[in-house]
């Protein structure tokens, strides 16, 4: 499903306009970005948990040259689905 299809489906189910749904979806995206950046946790009961984590810096191997490459620290947003979401 593409973002435009999601917006249409949400607008149909909630009775809101596509503009309102787009603003809401944008706000949700902003909040999830903040959760990841601040390494917070957002739990939506019955759906799952979003959690910000940091992957530490390290070294990796370049498969083309065989040389080592420094990999910087990276912030990630992880998602763990609720057991109630199991299909």
Residue pairs with C-beta under 8 A, 6 or more apart in sequence:
1 9
3 25
6 25
7 18
7 21
7 22
7 25
8 18
10 16
10 21
10 24
10 25
11 17
11 18
11 20
11 21
14 21
16 24
31 42
32 42
32 50
32 77
33 77
34 40
35 41
35 42
35 50
35 51
35 52
35 77
36 50
36 52
36 75
36 76
36 77
37 52
37 75
38 52
39 51
39 52
39 53
39 54
39 75
40 51
40 52
41 49
41 50
41 51
41 52
42 49
42 50
42 51
43 49
43 50
44 50
44 82
45 82
46 82
46 84
46 85
47 81
47 82
47 84
47 85
48 79
48 80
48 81
48 82
48 85
49 79
49 80
49 82
50 77
50 78
50 79
51 77
51 78
51 79
51 80
52 75
52 76
52 77
52 78
53 75
53 76
53 77
53 78
54 73
54 74
54 75
54 76
55 73
55 74
55 75
55 76
56 73
57 70
57 71
57 72
57 73
58 70
58 71
59 68
59 69
59 70
59 71
60 68
60 69
60 71
61 67
61 68
61 69
62 68
62 69
